[in-house]
Amino acid sequence: MDTTADQKFEEIGLTLPPAPEPLGVYKPFLIDGKHLYVSGHGPLQNDGTNITGRIGDDMDIEKGKRAAQQVGLAILSTIKKNLGSFDKVKRVIKILGMVNCVSEFEKHPYVINGCSELFKKVWGEENGVGVRSAVGMGSLPGNIPVEIEAMFELY
């Protein structure tokens, strides 16, 4: 029997932070037919605070990649809260990763891999990897290092 996405997440051994509440006028989670849209999430930690910093300034690339993984965990938390199970997600369709960095920074895809690698572990090589954009920003809300939005296909 194949391992389910819920089982794969348990095997990873990471902890989900609390699902974040909206910080503006938007829905964090929207289903349209077979598609699930997740609004931009930040690197919410288990204590409810966000990781902060700017890559190339007061944060290095490895901490940025770990922050992107934490964003992935926050997105997973929103999915779990609203769907009850990762098994209801068929596949990752798209990730848009935004990196708060100095203008000279050029390794945005490496940072966003922190989230992409997590999703690949949860949903597997075929369904856990979708199309993706990774871009640099001059700033992000609350000085977070990474913000990611995602789109998924549901069963």
C-alpha positions as a Markdown table, in Angstrom:
| # | Residue | x | y | z |
|---|---|---|---|---|
| 1 | Met | 0.0 | 0.0 | 0.0 |
| 2 | Asp | 1.2 | 3.5 | -0.9 |
| 3 | Thr | 2.1 | 5.9 | 1.9 |
| 4 | Thr | -0.4 | 8.7 | 2.2 |
| 5 | Ala | 0.5 | 12.4 | 2.2 |
| 6 | Asp | -0.5 | 12.5 | 5.9 |
| 7 | Gln | 1.7 | 9.6 | 6.7 |
| 8 | Lys | 4.6 | 11.1 | 4.7 |
| 9 | Phe | 4.3 | 14.3 | 6.7 |
| 10 | Glu | 4.4 | 12.4 | 10.0 |
| 11 | Glu | 7.5 | 10.7 | 8.8 |
| 12 | Ile | 9.2 | 14.0 | 8.2 |
| 13 | Gly | 9.0 | 14.8 | 11.9 |
| 14 | Leu | 8.3 | 18.5 | 11.6 |
| 15 | Thr | 5.7 | 20.4 | 13.6 |
| 16 | Leu | 3.0 | 22.6 | 12.0 |
| 17 | Pro | 2.7 | 26.1 | 13.4 |
| 18 | Pro | -0.8 | 27.5 | 14.1 |
| 19 | Ala | -2.7 | 28.3 | 10.9 |
| 20 | Pro | -2.1 | 32.1 | 10.4 |
| 21 | Glu | -5.0 | 34.5 | 10.5 |
| 22 | Pro | -5.4 | 37.1 | 7.7 |
| 23 | Leu | -3.6 | 40.3 | 8.2 |
| 24 | Gly | -5.8 | 42.2 | 5.8 |
| 25 | Val | -9.0 | 41.9 | 3.8 |
| 26 | Tyr | -8.5 | 38.6 | 2.0 |
| 27 | Lys | -9.2 | 34.9 | 2.4 |
| 28 | Pro | -6.2 | 32.7 | 3.3 |
| 29 | Phe | -7.8 | 29.7 | 1.6 |
| 30 | Leu | -10.2 | 29.4 | -1.3 |
| 31 | Ile | -11.6 | 26.4 | -3.2 |
| 32 | Asp | -12.9 | 26.9 | -6.8 |
| 33 | Gly | -14.0 | 23.6 | -8.3 |
| 34 | Lys | -11.0 | 21.2 | -8.1 |
| 35 | His | -8.5 | 24.0 | -7.4 |
| 36 | Leu | -7.3 | 25.2 | -4.0 |
| 37 | Tyr | -5.7 | 28.6 | -3.8 |
| 38 | Val | -3.7 | 29.6 | -0.8 |
| 39 | Ser | -2.9 | 33.3 | -0.2 |
| 40 | Gly | 0.6 | 34.5 | 0.5 |
| 41 | His | 1.9 | 33.1 | 3.7 |
| 42 | Gly | 4.9 | 34.1 | 5.8 |
| 43 | Pro | 7.4 | 32.1 | 7.9 |
| 44 | Leu | 5.1 | 31.6 | 10.9 |
| 45 | Gln | 6.8 | 29.8 | 13.8 |
| 46 | Asn | 5.2 | 27.5 | 16.4 |
| 47 | Asp | 5.1 | 30.3 | 18.9 |
| 48 | Gly | 3.0 | 32.5 | 16.6 |
| 49 | Thr | 5.8 | 34.9 | 15.6 |
| 50 | Asn | 7.3 | 35.3 | 12.2 |
| 51 | Ile | 10.9 | 34.8 | 11.2 |
| 52 | Thr | 12.2 | 38.2 | 10.2 |
| 53 | Gly | 15.2 | 39.5 | 8.2 |
| 54 | Arg | 16.4 | 40.4 | 4.7 |
| 55 | Ile | 18.6 | 38.0 | 2.8 |
| 56 | Gly | 22.0 | 39.4 | 2.0 |
| 57 | Asp | 21.6 | 42.0 | 4.8 |
| 58 | Asp | 20.9 | 40.5 | 8.3 |
| 59 | Met | 20.1 | 36.9 | 7.1 |
| 60 | Asp | 22.2 | 34.4 | 5.1 |
| 61 | Ile | 20.9 | 32.2 | 2.3 |
| 62 | Glu | 20.7 | 29.0 | 4.4 |
| 63 | Lys | 18.5 | 30.8 | 7.0 |
| 64 | Gly | 16.4 | 32.1 | 4.1 |
| 65 | Lys | 15.9 | 28.5 | 2.8 |
| 66 | Arg | 14.9 | 27.4 | 6.3 |
| 67 | Ala | 12.4 | 30.3 | 6.4 |
| 68 | Ala | 10.9 | 29.2 | 3.1 |
| 69 | Gln | 10.5 | 25.7 | 4.6 |
| 70 | Gln | 8.7 | 27.4 | 7.6 |
| 71 | Val | 6.4 | 29.2 | 5.1 |
| 72 | Gly | 5.7 | 25.7 | 3.6 |
| 73 | Leu | 4.7 | 24.5 | 7.0 |
| 74 | Ala | 2.4 | 27.5 | 7.5 |
| 75 | Ile | 0.7 | 26.7 | 4.2 |
| 76 | Leu | 0.4 | 23.0 | 5.2 |
| 77 | Ser | -1.2 | 24.2 | 8.5 |
| 78 | Thr | -3.8 | 26.2 | 6.6 |
| 79 | Ile | -4.5 | 23.2 | 4.4 |
| 80 | Lys | -4.8 | 20.9 | 7.5 |
| 81 | Lys | -7.1 | 23.4 | 9.3 |
| 82 | Asn | -9.4 | 23.8 | 6.4 |
| 83 | Leu | -9.4 | 20.4 | 4.7 |
| 84 | Gly | -8.5 | 18.2 | 7.7 |
| 85 | Ser | -6.0 | 16.1 | 5.7 |
| 86 | Phe | -3.2 | 16.5 | 3.1 |
| 87 | Asp | -4.6 | 13.4 | 1.4 |
| 88 | Lys | -7.4 | 15.6 | -0.1 |
| 89 | Val | -4.7 | 17.4 | -2.2 |
| 90 | Lys | -4.0 | 15.6 | -5.5 |
| 91 | Arg | -1.0 | 17.7 | -6.5 |
| 92 | Val | 0.9 | 21.0 | -6.3 |
| 93 | Ile | 0.1 | 23.1 | -9.4 |
| 94 | Lys | 2.0 | 26.3 | -8.7 |
| 95 | Ile | 4.1 | 28.1 | -6.2 |
| 96 | Leu | 5.0 | 31.8 | -6.3 |
| 97 | Gly | 7.9 | 32.5 | -3.9 |
| 98 | Met | 8.9 | 36.1 | -3.0 |
| 99 | Val | 12.3 | 36.7 | -1.4 |
| 100 | Asn | 13.0 | 39.8 | 0.7 |
| 101 | Cys | 16.6 | 40.5 | -0.3 |
| 102 | Val | 19.2 | 43.0 | -1.3 |
| 103 | Ser | 19.3 | 44.0 | -4.9 |
| 104 | Glu | 22.5 | 42.1 | -5.6 |
| 105 | Phe | 21.1 | 38.8 | -4.5 |
| 106 | Glu | 20.5 | 36.3 | -7.3 |
| 107 | Lys | 19.7 | 32.9 | -5.8 |
| 108 | His | 16.0 | 33.3 | -5.2 |
| 109 | Pro | 15.2 | 29.7 | -6.5 |
| 110 | Tyr | 17.6 | 28.2 | -4.0 |
| 111 | Val | 15.7 | 29.9 | -1.1 |
| 112 | Ile | 12.3 | 28.9 | -2.4 |
| 113 | Asn | 13.5 | 25.3 | -2.6 |
| 114 | Gly | 13.0 | 25.2 | 1.1 |
| 115 | Cys | 9.2 | 25.1 | 0.5 |
| 116 | Ser | 9.4 | 23.1 | -2.7 |
| 117 | Glu | 11.5 | 20.3 | -1.2 |
| 118 | Leu | 9.0 | 20.1 | 1.7 |
| 119 | Phe | 6.0 | 19.7 | -0.7 |
| 120 | Lys | 7.9 | 17.1 | -2.7 |
| 121 | Lys | 8.4 | 15.1 | 0.5 |
| 122 | Val | 4.7 | 15.3 | 1.4 |
| 123 | Trp | 3.2 | 14.6 | -2.1 |
| 124 | Gly | 6.0 | 12.9 | -3.8 |
| 125 | Glu | 8.1 | 13.5 | -6.9 |
| 126 | Glu | 5.3 | 13.5 | -9.4 |
| 127 | Asn | 2.5 | 15.3 | -7.4 |
| 128 | Gly | 4.6 | 17.4 | -5.0 |
| 129 | Val | 6.4 | 19.4 | -7.6 |
| 130 | Gly | 4.6 | 22.0 | -9.7 |
| 131 | Val | 5.4 | 25.0 | -11.8 |
| 132 | Arg | 7.1 | 27.8 | -9.9 |
| 133 | Ser | 8.3 | 31.4 | -9.9 |
| 134 | Ala | 10.9 | 32.7 | -7.4 |
| 135 | Val | 11.4 | 36.4 | -7.4 |
| 136 | Gly | 13.2 | 39.1 | -5.4 |
| 137 | Met | 11.5 | 41.9 | -3.6 |
| 138 | Gly | 12.8 | 45.1 | -2.1 |
| 139 | Ser | 10.7 | 44.5 | 1.0 |
| 140 | Leu | 8.0 | 42.2 | 2.4 |
| 141 | Pro | 5.3 | 42.8 | 5.1 |
| 142 | Gly | 6.8 | 42.9 | 8.6 |
| 143 | Asn | 10.3 | 42.4 | 7.2 |
| 144 | Ile | 9.7 | 38.7 | 6.6 |
| 145 | Pro | 12.3 | 37.1 | 4.5 |
| 146 | Val | 10.0 | 35.0 | 2.3 |
| 147 | Glu | 6.3 | 35.0 | 1.3 |
| 148 | Ile | 4.8 | 32.2 | -0.8 |
| 149 | Glu | 1.4 | 31.7 | -2.3 |
| 150 | Ala | 0.3 | 28.4 | -3.8 |
| 151 | Met | -2.2 | 26.6 | -6.0 |
| 152 | Phe | -3.2 | 23.0 | -5.6 |
| 153 | Glu | -5.4 | 20.5 | -7.4 |
| 154 | Leu | -7.9 | 18.6 | -5.2 |
| 155 | Tyr | -9.3 | 15.1 | -5.6 |
